[in-house]
Amino acid sequence: MEFGILSLLPPVLAIVLALVTRNVIPALFAGVWLGATMVHDWNPFMGLYASFSEFILPNLGDEWSATVLLYCGLFGVLIAFMQKSGGAHAIAHAITRRVKSDRGAQGSTMLFGIIIFFEDYFNALTVGSVMRSVTDKMRVSREKLAYIVDSTSAPICLLGPVSTWVVFVMGLIGAQFVELGISRSEYLTYLSTIPFNFYSILALVLVAIVIYKRWDFGPMAEAEYRARTTGKLLRDGAQPSSDSSMVDVEMTEKTPKKRNMIVPLVVLLGLIPPLFLWTGGFPENDLVTAVGESDGSKSILIAAFAAILVSMAMGLQQKLFNFKEAMSLVVKGFKSMVLVYIILTLAWSIGSVTSALGTAAFIVNLAEQTTSPALIPVLIFLVGCIISYTTGTSYGTFAIMIPIAMPLAYAMDISMALCIAAVLSGGIFGDHCSPISDTTILSSAGSSSDHIDHVNTQMPFALTAGFSGIIAFLIAGITNSWLISLLVGALIMISLTYVFYRRWGKEVPAGN
């Protein structure tokens, strides 16, 4: 049956409901149900039955899906052990001992945020709460601390080699490869998106520039001037968030050791390359062939499991917890990823629904007739930004947009990495601007900043990097060169930042 323009109804319904309810789970399920109803001659009862029997359960039950869900859970477990062992706190204290100025305090906060590249929630709460005493001492405003924390947590999770975000995105990419009949490593495909993830890169660069040059402008300049000259880290009447209720796993009371975080991360990252070669048939296959044929999901799963064993053994040896408490951490780690499980499953399902309805084919045909291929990455970025801003979730944006962007890129012969990166960048850009974003809220909480003040002071910087990202995606769509696009985007961003600083900035005295 040909549905034509009606094939857009399920993803459009998912988008609209996500915007209205600000919750992506019921929105995605409604999209699955509507698509299943359409497939079964618009019978809503058969649609409900088919939602599970033909779409949700088949996507949930195969070996590949189970592998993805399992390594998502293992990452939750690894983070629970790292949080309990206190290794991140030990690293932060080692960094801050060298801090002598406000610039050093801010730079150390950014560095610590980059070090914790594997999970955004853990990043936002840990970096903000640990570095707060250091930035307070140097009279850095809480708004500035929250901005640095927020602008490093999510972007670095998609620029690092492995993280909870990476495994989530790999799950979405792999599902589309199955739908499109593509035999390619989802992990290597993800890695190829990193240089095209313009907003994430530019947001990090902007943080570094603002710290080093002190080019604060807009409300942030006022906040920094107030903090330096009066010592008021929050404006009068501000209501700082509290992060105490958001930490599920309490850190050990014993003196934490840096190796409690460093060693498990070295195990995790060190095992991935040899496991890639092994699952790819090396040495029977040559290096390039082995990497191309490797099983990325199983490689990361085994590496994460090994890192968990090492982290648990270190904690037991140091008597940070007993075996019963360790098993409790395992359960807490898996429970922390339940939301990811649900969104992934529904995202796979709505991808299957759109495939059955021919949604991708319709969009591709429409785009070929009406839109230049060079504009596709920009449009994907903008739509992703709107969805993320209004829903407050990057994960939900990725779940809705990747099943649309990848078939579009495949059919129109546009760089797959570029279109996926446009989704990722748009999701994070909207997330940084949204007052209902979970990472924005956690950044305020971890930094003990007034949430609305954080949103208002961060917005001008996010918009500056976002506009520069639009130009970068436009150039990438024309040239397909990430280097040229990134350089032009960076030059535009630096120029805008300087102009804004001269126009709306304020000379902020250096801290102690």
Secondary structure, 3 states (H helix, E strand, C coil): CCCHHHHHHHHHHHHHHHHHHCCHHHHHHHHHHHHHHHHCCCCHHHHHHHHHHHHHHHHHHCHHHHHHHHHHHHHHHHHHHHHHHCHHHHHHHHHHCCCCCHHHHHHHHHHHHHHCCCCHHHHHHHHHHHHHHHHHHCCCCHHHHHHHHHHHHHHHHCCCCCCHHHHHHHHHHHHHHHHHCCCCCHHHHHHHHHHHCHHHHHHHHHHHHHHHHCCCECHHHHHHHHHHHHCCCCCCCCCECCCHHHCCCCCCCCCCCCHHHHHHHHHHHHHHHHHHHHHCCCCCCCHHHHHHCCCHHHHHHHHHHHHHHHHHHHHHHCCCCCHHHHHHHHHHHHHCCHHHHHHHHHHHHHHHHHHHHCHHHHHHHHHHHHCCHHHHHHHHHHHHHHHHHHHCCHHHHHHHHHHHHHHHHHHHCCCHHHHHHHHHHHHHHHHHHCCCCHHHHHHHHHHCCEHHHHHHHHHHHHHHHHHHHHHHHHHHHHHCCHHHHHHHHHHHHHHHHHHHHHHHECCCCCCC
